[in-house]
Amino acid sequence: MRQKLYDIIFGTTTKAGRNFDVVLLFLILFSVLVVMIESVPSFRLKYGSPLHSIEWVFTILFTIEYALRIIVSPKPIRYIFSMWGVIDLLSILPTFISPFIAGYTSFRVVRALRLLRIFRILKLSRFTSESQTLMRSLKASYYKIMVFLFFVVMMIILAGTLMYVIEGGKNGFDSIPTSIYWAVVTVTTVGYGDIAPGTATGKMLASVMMILGYAIIAVPTGLISVEFAKENKEEEKENLCENCRHNNRIGSIFCSQCGQEMKQ
């Protein structure tokens, strides 16, 4: 019985295991929606009691599931201190703590992290060739992006310091950290408008930072796109049939043109 429960709760190869995970995902999704609805003042005032009862039902179900995972796990301590074990525990604790300590109710939305189990069910990260190509592209462009971000950070610090000197502590630029915050908001083209330069020189610097912001956003995308294109070309070469030189789909076992077995 313990092995059967283990296959259902932790496994995804059996039909029962997949159905369990799918049902669990829907329960998690609905529980997160309840927390979101409860945060709306008008709904909380009108439907506070039913929503609270529904929340406790979800919490009890998730507590039973958490307990079963510990019971059927061959190494319970390993599960408890694993990433999934910590997330499962954090998803039920706020409801039990809320009657004693106010302000912890909203932390129940941490259950949304449990929706990441969909990657485990569908095995997207392991078996989808597109995700593997993307990961290789990100890895290949990692150092270029890091060097680029280093220069961006240096530029933001320099621009923030320069703006502090130009404005002389006026118009909200009363410290270098605040000026750096303005530089980050400007370069990322967010533009909150809570701090704005008042001098002509300050406005000129702000204009330059705004224009540079568009280039800064575009460069990392270009670096990754180049590596992605390289990966696609390599994959096309790898899927050429040695017999007829026909380009087959990724993961093909036999050539769709001549039937020759493909080298894996």
C-alpha positions as CSV (number, residue, x, y, z in Angstrom):
1,M,0.0,0.0,0.0
2,R,2.9,2.4,0.9
3,Q,4.5,1.7,-2.5
4,K,1.2,2.2,-4.3
5,L,0.7,5.6,-2.6
6,Y,4.3,6.6,-3.4
7,D,3.8,5.8,-7.1
8,I,0.6,7.9,-7.1
9,I,1.9,10.9,-5.0
10,F,5.5,11.1,-6.3
11,G,5.3,9.3,-9.6
12,T,4.2,10.7,-13.0
13,T,4.7,7.6,-15.2
14,T,1.4,6.0,-14.1
15,K,-2.1,7.2,-15.0
16,A,-3.0,7.5,-11.3
17,G,0.1,9.5,-10.6
18,R,-0.6,11.9,-13.5
19,N,-4.2,12.3,-12.5
20,F,-3.2,13.0,-8.9
21,D,-0.8,15.8,-10.0
22,V,-3.4,17.3,-12.4
23,V,-6.1,17.4,-9.6
24,L,-3.5,18.9,-7.2
25,L,-2.6,21.6,-9.7
26,F,-6.3,22.6,-10.0
27,L,-6.7,22.7,-6.2
28,I,-3.6,24.9,-5.9
29,L,-4.9,27.2,-8.6
30,F,-8.3,27.5,-7.0
31,S,-6.8,28.1,-3.6
32,V,-4.6,30.9,-4.9
33,L,-7.7,32.5,-6.6
34,V,-9.6,32.3,-3.2
35,V,-6.7,34.2,-1.6
36,M,-6.7,36.8,-4.3
37,I,-10.5,37.3,-4.1
38,E,-10.3,37.6,-0.3
39,S,-7.8,40.4,-0.6
40,V,-10.4,42.6,-2.4
41,P,-12.1,44.7,0.4
42,S,-15.6,44.5,-1.1
43,F,-15.6,40.7,-1.5
44,R,-14.0,40.2,1.9
45,L,-16.7,42.3,3.5
46,K,-19.5,40.5,1.7
47,Y,-18.2,36.9,1.4
48,G,-15.5,36.9,4.1
49,S,-17.0,33.9,6.1
50,P,-17.5,31.5,3.1
51,L,-14.1,32.4,1.7
52,H,-12.5,31.7,5.1
53,S,-14.2,28.3,5.3
54,I,-13.1,27.4,1.8
55,E,-9.6,28.4,2.7
56,W,-9.6,26.1,5.6
57,V,-10.8,23.2,3.4
58,F,-7.9,23.8,1.0
59,T,-5.5,24.0,3.9
60,I,-6.7,20.7,5.5
61,L,-6.4,19.0,2.1
62,F,-2.9,20.3,1.5
63,T,-1.9,19.3,5.1
64,I,-3.1,15.7,4.5
65,E,-1.2,15.7,1.2
66,Y,2.0,17.0,2.9
67,A,1.7,14.4,5.7
68,L,1.2,11.6,3.2
69,R,4.3,12.7,1.3
70,I,6.3,12.4,4.5
71,I,4.8,9.0,5.4
72,V,5.3,7.3,2.0
73,S,8.7,8.9,1.2
74,P,11.7,6.5,1.6
75,K,13.7,9.4,3.0
76,P,11.3,11.7,4.8
77,I,14.0,14.1,6.1
78,R,15.3,14.6,2.6
79,Y,11.8,15.5,1.3
80,I,11.1,17.9,4.3
81,F,14.3,19.9,3.6
82,S,14.1,19.7,-0.2
83,M,12.8,22.7,-2.3
84,W,9.4,21.1,-2.8
85,G,9.1,20.1,0.9
86,V,9.8,23.6,2.0
87,I,7.3,25.1,-0.5
88,D,4.7,22.6,0.6
89,L,5.2,23.5,4.2
90,L,5.1,27.2,3.6
91,S,1.9,26.9,1.6
92,I,0.0,25.6,4.7
93,L,1.7,27.4,7.6
94,P,0.1,30.9,7.1
95,T,-3.4,29.7,7.6
96,F,-2.5,28.0,10.9
97,I,-0.5,31.0,12.1
98,S,-3.1,33.7,11.1
99,P,-5.5,33.2,14.1
100,F,-2.6,34.0,16.4
101,I,-0.5,36.5,14.5
102,A,-2.2,39.1,12.3
103,G,-0.8,40.0,8.8
104,Y,0.3,36.5,7.7
105,T,-2.9,35.7,5.8
106,S,-1.6,37.1,2.5
107,F,1.4,34.8,2.5
108,R,-0.9,32.0,1.6
109,V,-0.4,33.1,-2.0
110,V,3.0,31.3,-1.8
111,R,1.0,28.3,-3.0
112,A,1.4,29.7,-6.5
113,L,4.9,28.4,-6.4
114,R,3.5,24.9,-6.2
115,L,2.2,25.4,-9.8
116,L,5.8,24.8,-10.9
117,R,4.9,21.1,-10.5
118,I,3.5,21.4,-14.0
119,F,7.1,21.2,-15.3
120,R,7.5,17.9,-13.4
121,I,4.3,16.5,-14.9
122,L,4.9,17.5,-18.5
123,K,8.7,17.1,-18.2
124,L,9.0,20.3,-20.4
125,S,12.5,21.2,-19.1
126,R,13.9,17.7,-19.9
127,F,12.3,16.6,-23.1
128,T,11.4,19.7,-25.0
129,S,14.1,20.3,-27.6
130,E,13.2,24.0,-27.8
131,S,13.8,24.6,-24.1
132,Q,17.2,22.8,-24.4
133,T,18.2,25.0,-27.3
134,L,17.2,28.1,-25.3
135,M,19.2,27.0,-22.3
136,R,22.3,26.4,-24.5
137,S,21.9,29.8,-26.1
138,L,21.6,31.5,-22.6
139,K,24.7,29.6,-21.4
140,A,26.7,30.5,-24.5
141,S,25.9,34.2,-24.2
142,Y,26.2,34.2,-20.4
143,Y,29.7,35.9,-20.2
144,K,28.8,38.5,-22.8
145,I,25.7,39.5,-21.0
146,M,27.6,39.6,-17.6
147,V,30.2,41.9,-19.1
148,F,27.5,44.1,-20.7
149,L,25.6,44.3,-17.4
150,F,28.8,45.2,-15.5
151,F,29.3,48.2,-17.8
152,V,25.6,49.1,-17.5
153,V,25.8,49.1,-13.7
154,M,29.0,51.3,-13.8
155,M,27.2,53.7,-16.2
156,I,24.2,54.0,-13.9
157,I,26.4,54.6,-10.8
158,L,28.3,57.3,-12.8
159,A,25.1,58.9,-14.1
160,G,23.5,59.0,-10.7
161,T,26.6,60.5,-9.1
162,L,26.9,63.1,-11.9
163,M,23.2,64.0,-11.6
164,Y,23.6,64.5,-7.8
165,V,26.5,66.9,-8.5
166,I,24.6,68.7,-11.2
167,E,21.3,69.2,-9.3
168,G,23.2,70.0,-6.0
169,G,20.7,68.1,-3.8
170,K,17.7,69.9,-5.2
171,N,14.6,68.5,-7.0
172,G,14.7,65.3,-5.0
173,F,18.4,64.4,-5.7
174,D,19.3,64.7,-2.1
175,S,21.7,61.8,-2.0
176,I,23.8,59.6,-4.4
177,P,21.7,56.4,-3.8
178,T,18.5,58.4,-4.6
179,S,20.2,59.7,-7.8
180,I,21.2,56.1,-8.7
181,Y,17.6,55.1,-8.2
182,W,16.6,57.8,-10.7
183,A,19.2,56.6,-13.1
184,V,17.8,53.0,-12.9
185,V,14.2,54.2,-13.5
186,T,15.3,56.3,-16.4
187,V,17.6,53.8,-18.2
188,T,14.9,51.0,-17.9
189,T,12.4,53.5,-19.5
190,V,10.0,53.0,-16.5
191,G,9.7,56.7,-15.9
192,Y,7.9,56.9,-12.5
193,G,8.3,60.7,-12.5
194,D,8.7,60.9,-8.7
195,I,12.1,62.5,-9.2
196,A,12.9,64.7,-12.2
197,P,15.9,67.1,-12.9
198,G,15.2,70.8,-12.8
199,T,18.3,72.3,-14.4
200,A,19.1,72.5,-18.1
201,T,22.2,70.4,-17.7
202,G,20.3,67.8,-15.7
203,K,17.6,67.6,-18.4
204,M,20.3,67.1,-21.0
205,L,21.8,64.2,-19.1
206,A,18.4,62.7,-18.5
207,S,17.8,62.9,-22.3
208,V,21.0,61.0,-23.0
209,M,20.1,58.4,-20.4
210,M,16.7,57.9,-22.0
211,I,18.1,57.3,-25.4
212,L,20.8,54.9,-24.1
213,G,18.0,53.0,-22.3
214,Y,16.6,51.7,-25.5
215,A,20.0,50.4,-26.6
216,I,20.6,48.8,-23.3
217,I,17.3,46.9,-23.5
218,A,18.0,45.7,-27.1
219,V,21.6,44.5,-26.6
220,P,21.0,41.4,-24.4
221,T,18.1,40.3,-26.7
222,G,20.5,40.6,-29.7
223,L,23.2,38.5,-28.0
224,I,20.8,35.7,-27.1
225,S,19.2,35.8,-30.6
226,V,22.6,35.3,-32.2
227,E,23.4,32.3,-30.1
228,F,19.9,31.0,-30.7
229,A,20.4,31.2,-34.4
230,K,23.7,29.4,-34.1
231,E,22.1,26.6,-32.1
232,N,19.4,26.2,-34.8
233,K,22.0,25.9,-37.5
234,E,23.9,23.3,-35.5
235,E,20.7,21.3,-35.0
236,E,19.9,21.5,-38.7
237,K,23.4,20.0,-39.5
238,E,23.0,17.3,-36.9
239,N,19.6,16.2,-38.4
240,L,20.9,15.7,-41.9
241,C,20.6,12.2,-43.2
242,E,24.0,10.8,-44.1
243,N,22.4,8.8,-46.9
244,C,20.3,11.3,-48.8
245,R,21.2,14.6,-47.0
246,H,17.6,15.2,-46.2
247,N,17.0,17.5,-43.2
248,N,14.8,15.7,-40.7
249,R,12.9,16.9,-37.6
250,I,14.8,17.0,-34.3
251,G,14.7,13.7,-32.5
252,S,13.9,11.7,-35.7
253,I,15.0,8.0,-35.4
254,F,14.6,7.3,-39.1
255,C,15.0,9.5,-42.2
256,S,11.5,10.6,-43.5
257,Q,12.9,10.6,-47.0
258,C,14.9,7.3,-47.5
259,G,14.2,5.4,-44.2
260,Q,17.8,5.3,-43.2
261,E,18.4,5.1,-39.4
262,M,19.6,8.4,-38.0
263,K,22.6,8.7,-35.8
264,Q,21.6,9.8,-32.3
